Amino acid sequence: MLRLAVTLPAGSLFTRYRALAAPHQGKVKITAIHAMALKNIAGNCLIRVDTDAGLTGYGEAGASGPMARARIETMKALLIGKDPLAIEVHFHNLTTLMHTYLAHIPTISGIDLALWDLAGKITGQPVCALLGGPFRDAIPMYSHGIGVDMLDPASCRDWAQRIKAMPEGFTAFKNNIDPVIGVPSARFANTLDSSQLRKVARGFSNAREAVGQEIDIAVHCHNELDTPSAIGVAKAVEAMNPLFLEDPLNVPFSEAWMALKRSTRIPILTGEKLEMARGFRPFLDHQAADIIHPDLAFAGGITGTRKIADLAALTRTPVALHNVGSLVLTFANAHFGSSIHNFYRSESALGRTDRHVENMAAANPPEVRKGLLKVPPGQGLGVDLNFDYLRRHLADGEPFWG
């Protein structure tokens, strides 16, 4: 069976996984599902799926601990006592829920990631191999412009020195527009005036001058702009040659995205809060985004995001991955990014001064060199969590694996 799996084409969705999982089906049962939120992972929570074989899978959901636990209670009947290897069946059953509440895709995403981790441990394979890959053994990354006042040239020069000295060797950063225009992060902004647009042009020009041409800079929005403001921002930063313009408009697809796309030569990237293929399809059908940007913890886990990536491949649209979460999501990104041909870059919170994500590893820590995150070795996602560190960094009021 294993020899057969090696010869199977990866083009058929999850064909190789089905072949590798077949000898193990029906031998392991799910016994429990837990959720636990940590500090400083963007409001996400970790998911743990236990089995009667003593194997545990870890995932990450784009939901708070209480929210995920409440939703897990409504899903337990569909999972407890079932074979964890029936991932596609579980994904279908969970995502098509309608009553009494519509399916909560972020919680399902975390469960799906944990099931893939379990599948790797049961079959003795890394997740990227189960997905038909890898196309690459390390994935390109981008980081964040933290601690820089772009309107201050001296601050930009200091920031340039810091990022060039980082051992990870990141060569791409995205910088927030909110401090420049004077708007609270992730809040709707009034239509930007000429003064604000001049500040945008000056701030990103300062950043470009400080880092030179060898470092890529992206313009990072949080869906706060209206259409004329987004077009104005694109015009203001175009001379700086940004890597991409991220999330300038309201999250769902609308004609505004097409108007923006027609107005600029800057690559448009969006998608971190979109769910399932249905959320991305209008952007792809209307060619309204140059790069799509799903988050494995929001968009549908590995199963749902693989369907999104395959849909994007039909139009040769690159797939980036959003991630400001934990070690679990970071390793999941590495496996997923290595397994699809149209992968672009992954975000992460690696390389920050507190080493919060890195310290979550008891062993097998993340390895980033020259801006590339190595696909972690080992079975499943390759995550070996430091439970003492996690216990010390629980979100306020959270039980340990509640």
N, C-alpha and C positions, 0 to 999 in steps of 0.2 A: 504493500500500500504506500509506503514512504517513497519507494523508487518511482511508483506511478505518479505521486504528487509532484516530484521534481520535474517530470516531463510535461505536466499539464500547463496549458497556457494561462497566463495571469489575466488575460483580457476578460474572461467571464467572471463576474463579480463573485468573490468568495469561493470559487471553484477549488482552489488549492486548500483553503481552510476545511471545506467539507471532506476532502480526501484525507487530510491529516487527522481530522477529528473522528472519522468513522469508526476506527477500532476502539475508541474510548467511550462511545456513546452509551448512555444508560448505566454507567458504572458509578457516577458521582451525583449527589443530590444537594441542592441548595438548602441550608438549614437556617440561615439568619441574614439580615441586611441591616447595616448600621450607618449612621451619618454623624459627622463630627466637624464642627467649624473651628478654624484656626484664625488667629489674628493675621492681618496683613496679607491676605490672599484674595483681595478684591471682592469680599463677600461670598466667596465660594465655600464649599464644604467638602470634606473627604467622604467617600463611600467605601464601605467594607462589606464584601459578600463572603460569608462562611459556607463551608460544605462539610458533609459527613466523612470526607476523606482527609480532613485536617488541613486542606488547602484553602487559602484565602486570596481573594482578588481585591485590588484597590483601584478606585476610580475617583473622579472629582466632578462635582455637580455645580452648575452655576446658580446656586441657591444657598440661602442661609441654613444652618443646622435645623432650627425648628421647622422651617418650610419644607425641607427635604424629608425630615422624619414624618411630618404629617402626610405628605404625599406617598411615602413608602408604605404607610399603614394601609392606604387604599389599593396598593399594588401587590401586597404580600400573597394574596390568594392566587395570583397568577405566576408566582415565582417559587415560594417555599415548597420543597419536595420535588421540584422539577430539575431536569438535567441542565446544568449551566452551559453545556455545549450547544444547546439549541438556540443560539444567539439570534438568528434571523426570526425564529418563531416568537421569541420573547420581545424582540424589537417591534414586530408587527402588532402583537397583542397589546403592548403598552402604549404605543404611539397612536393607535386607533381608538383609544378610550374616548368616549363622548359624555357619558353620564356616570355619576351625577356632576362630575366636573370634567372639563376638557383636559386631555392629556397634558401633563406638565413636562415639557421637553427637557428643560435643564436638569431635573431630577433623573429622568430616564437616561439622559446623557451620561451622568455619573455611574449609574448602574451598568450601562452598556460598556463603559471603559473597564469597570471591574470584571465584567464577564469575559472580556478579551484578555485581561491579565490572567484570569483563571484558566482560560482556554490554553494559553501558552504554558502555564504550569502543568496542566493535565497532560498535554501532548509533548511537553519537553522542548517547545520551540519558542523563539522570540516572536513577539506579535508581528513584526515586519515580515517575517517569513510566512506566517499564517495568511497575511494579506497579499502574498504573491511576490513580494520584493526580496531584497531591497534593490532599488535603483542606485542608491548611494549609501555610503557608510557614515556620513556626517551631513548635517543639514545646515544651510546658511541661516544666520540669525540677524536680527536687528535689536537695538537697545533703545534707551530713553535719554533725552536731554534733561537730566535732573540737576537742580542746583545752579542753574544759569539764568541770569537776567539778560535776555537778548537785546534789550534796549541800551545796555551798558557794554561798550566795546571791551573794557577791561575784564568784566565778568566773562565775556565770551572767550577771551584769550586764556583765562584761567581754566575755563571748562575744556577748552581744546587741549591744553596740557594734560589735564586729568584723564581724558578719554584716550589719548594716545599712549598713556602709560599703563592702561589697564592690561592685565595679563591675558584676558580673553581675546584681545585683538579685534574688537568689534570695528567694523568699517561702515556701519549704517546706524543712524539714530533718528528717532522722531521727536520733534520738539512741539510742546503745547502752544496753541495759539491763544488760549484763554488769558494768561497773564499779560500778554501783549495788548489785547483789546480791552482788558479791564472787566472781564465777565467771569463770574464764579464758574468753576469747572462743571461741565455737563449740564448747564442751564441754558434755556433758550435766550438768545441775544436779540435785542432790537436791531433793526437794520443798521449796519455799520455806516458811520459817517466818514468823510474824507480824512479827517484827522486820524481815526482808528486805522484806516487802510494805509495811510502813510507810515504809521507805527509798525504795521505788519511788514511792509516793504523794508523799513529800516532794520527791524529786529532780525529778520532772516538774512538780510544782507550782511549784518554784523557777524552772525553765526558762520555764514559761508566764508567771509574774509578770515575769520579766526582759524577755521579748520583746514582751509585750502580745498583743493579739488579731490583729494584722495579719500575724503570722508563724505559719505552720502547723508543728506539731511532730508527728512520727510516732514511735511506739515501736518500736525496732529490736531484734528478737531474732535468734538464730541457731539456731533449732530445738532449743534446749537444755532446754525446760521440759516437765514432765509435765502432764496435764490439769488437776488441781486448781490447780497453780501458774499455768498460763496463764489460767484463769478468775479466779484471785486477782489477777493483774497487770491484767487487763482492768477488774476492779472498782476497783482502786487508782487507775488513771489516768483513769477515765471523766470525773471532774469537770473535768479539764484539757482535755477535748474534743480528743483526738488526731486527727490526720489519718487514720491507720490504725495497726493493730497488725500488725507484719510477722513472719512465720515463728516463732511461739511454740512450735509443736509439731514432732514428728519429721516429716521431709520427706514420706514417702509418705502417700497418703490413708488415713485410718482413721476409725472412729466418733468418735474424740476430736475431730476437726475439727468435726463436726456438734454435739457437745456444747458446744464453745466458742462456735460461731456462735449457738446458741440462748440462750447465757447473757449476751450482751452486745449493746449497740447500736453498738459501735465497729466500723468497717469492718475486715474481716479481709483481709489481703493475703498471698499466698504464691506460690511457684513458681520461684524462681531456680535451683533444682537439679533441677527436673523436666524430663524429656525427651519431646519429641514430643507429639502430641495425646493419645496414650494415657495420659501422665502427668497431664494436666490434666482429662481427661474425667470421672473420678469427682468431682472438686471441682465441676465445672459441673453434672453430673447431679444431685448431691445439694445443690446450692446451699450448699456448705460454705465458699466464699470469696466475698467481695464484689468483690475485684479480683484478677485473676491477674497474675503477675509473671515472665514468662519472660525468659531471658537468650539473646540471639541466638547467643552463643558456646557455649551448652550445649544449648539446646532443639531445635536442628535448623536453625540458620542462618535465612536469610530464607524459604526454601521451607517448612521445617517450622513456623516460627513464624507464617507467614501462615495455614497450615492451622489452627493453634491459635486465632488471632484470629478467623477465620471461624466456628469452632465456638463461641467465646465470644459472638460477635455474635448467635447464635440466642437467647440468654437476656439480651441487652443487658448483658453483663458487661464492664466496662472492662478494658483491657489496659495495664498499666504495663510498663516494660522495666528490667530489672536491668543494671547496668554499672558496674564499677569497673576497667575495662580501659583500653585505649590509645585513641589518636586514631582508629584504624580502626573499632573497635567503637562509638565515640561518633558518628562520622559515619554508620555503618550504622543506628544507632538513629534518627538524625534522618530519614533517608530512609524507614525503615520506619514510624516514628511519624506521618509526614506522609501516609502512603498508606492508613491504615486509619481507618474512621469511629469505631470504639470505642476510640480511643487515650486514655490518661489522663495519665501523666507518664513521664519517663525519668530515671533516675539517671545520674550521671557523676562522674568525679574532676576535673572542671573547677573552676577557681577556687581551687585549693589554693596555698599560699604558694610552693611550688617550681615551679609552672606546668609540671609534668612532662608532662602530656598536651598542653598548648598548645605546648610546645617541640618536640614531635615533628613539627610542620608546617614544611616549608620555605617554603611559601606557602599561601594560602587557609586561614588559621588559623580555629579555631572562633569564632563570634560569639554571645555570650550577652548579652541586654539584657532587663531587667525579668523575669528568670527564664525567658526563652524562648531556645532554641537555634535559630538560623536554619539552615534546610536548606542545606547547602553547595552552591554553584553548580558547574557543570562536569559532565563526563561521568562515568558510573559513580558511585562513592561520593564523588567530589570530593576524594580524599585525595592530597596531595602531601607525601611523607614526607621528613624531614630525616635522611638516612642517616648523616651525621657524628654527629648527636645519638644516633641509635639505636646506632651502634657504641660510643659512650662509655657506654651504659647497658645493654649486654648482661647477661643474667643470668650468674652465675658459671659459667665453664666452657663457655659457649655459643659455637659457631662463628657467624660472620656469615653468615646465610642458609645454614645447614647443610643 
